Amino acid sequence: MKLGFIGLGIMGRPMVKNLLKAGVEVLATDLNQDAVQDVVAAGAVAATYAEIGASCDTVIIMVPNGAITKAILFGEGGVASTVRPGCIVCDMSSVTPVESRECYERLKKLGVGFVDAPVSGGEPGAVAGTLAIMAGGEPQDFASLKKYFDILGSSALLIGGPGSGSVAKLVNQIIVNNNIAVVSEAFVFAEKAGADPEKVYQAIRGGLAGSAVMDAKVPMILDRNFKPGGPIRINHKDIKNVVETAHAIDVPIPYTAQLYEILQSLKIHGHMEDDHSGIVQYFEALADVKVEKKS
């Protein structure tokens, strides 16, 4: 059985390599030909969207947004132009629930299954094969994909019907990004107040304020290491999806709406390719300080 993989960015490329290491036959493509050649060197076969649709029983998509997913599937020469009934398409991108449900309905008419299965864990999780996978779709389609999910992640859970995985991902992004923002604000406060931020971190990390986000991001902030595992660009897009979805279903999200404006400010000031630990730079600019290790 052949698997098609479309999207070889910061997440997709290591995911393909993990599939190849597990013995999966992968046809792969991306607009970035250097990325394609990299996975071909690891054992993948380069293919077009149409070739992937015609040849593969399963297609995984990992791209920046829902508009790209829909173009890959339904555009001229797209996967849907050649896909066979019985195939399962799995979109592991972070998109809106509305976009996921649209893809499900359009592919269902072709006799093709669709599962939205966004992930959490960033580049480190993609490399290590420890992603948390949250899925929405039909149980039988999820079951068919589980063997691949077990290669790519440490956990995979079917949340519910189509779009449920995308809902879970947006919930994840609300919590993670607001957490990073609050941690950033707090450590800028510590710096401005004259306390050593590294010692503050060590003092509080074992208590109720401690979190996976704090342990992952405060050391990066202290080292001024904003090399992206999850770039602000992606989180900006995800939080925009949250805001648009919340407005559509009449859910007030005051904290997340403010977070979106913070990300907008970081966009204007050229920080979109920084890791999301770089959110601290917004608060540093307001307070005119820099949070870093003391010599």
Secondary structure, DSSP 8 states (H G I E B T S, - for coil): -EEEEE--STTHHHHHHHHHHTT-EEEEE-S-HHHHHHHHHTT-EE--HHHHHHH-SEEEE--S-HHHHHHHHHSTT-GGGT--TT-EEEE-S---HHHHHHHHHHHHTTT-EEEE--EESHHHHHHHT-EEEEEES-HHHHHHHHHHHHHHEEEEEEEESTTHHHHHHHHHHHHHHHHHHHHHHHHHHHHHTT--HHHHHHHHTTSTT--HHHHHHHHHHHTT----SSBHHHHHHHHHHHHHHHHHTT---HHHHHHHHHHHHHHHTT-TTSBGGGGHHHHHHHHT-------
